[in-house]
Structures are given as structure tokens and as C-alpha cells.
Amino acid sequence: MQSDSLLRELQGEIQKHALSTFVDDPPAIGQGGKGGVVTGCPHCRKQFGTVSQLVSHVTDDVLPEFFRRNETRSLERPSHSAPIIPNGGR
């Protein structure tokens, strides 16, 4: 994978994750259920409450999974590089 393409994909993946709030165990109490509003990553539904924990979530959970997925994809793709022919094929 080209480094520019990898960088754009990685930036997109990181931007999906944020320190925000989401409803745990929907529906919310306001909707007649027993779910509560919690802080954490709404994309992963992982609970935490500090920026430091968000950074740990990205470095410990998000990045390793991203690189595992991309490693698998690169192994599945055939190489498009041209074979090396000695003396230019002459």
C-alpha cells in the first residue's frame, strides 16, 4: 500500500474514535428503558472517561487492529510490480 494512501486510511480510522457519550444498554431511561448515558467511544461502545484513556484506546485497541487488517489485505493482494529482467530482456 502506498504510504499516502495508508496515512489517509489511518487518519480516517482514528477520526472515527472519540471521547463522547452514548447510551449503554438501549433504550435510554428517557425512552422507557433502563439504559444509561455513559462516556467513552461511541464507535466501539467502550466505556472510559478521560483523554488519556482515549489515547490508550486508540494505541492499544484501534491501531493494532488497523495494522492487522491491512497486513492481511496486503498479503491477499497480488504484487503488481514488474519482474526484473537482466540486461533489459536482451
Secondary structure, DSSP 8 states (H G I E B T S, - for coil): --HHHHHHHHHHHHHT--SEEEEESSSBGGGTS-BEEEEEETTTTEE--SHHHHHHHIIIIIHHHHHHHHHHHHHHS--------GGGG-
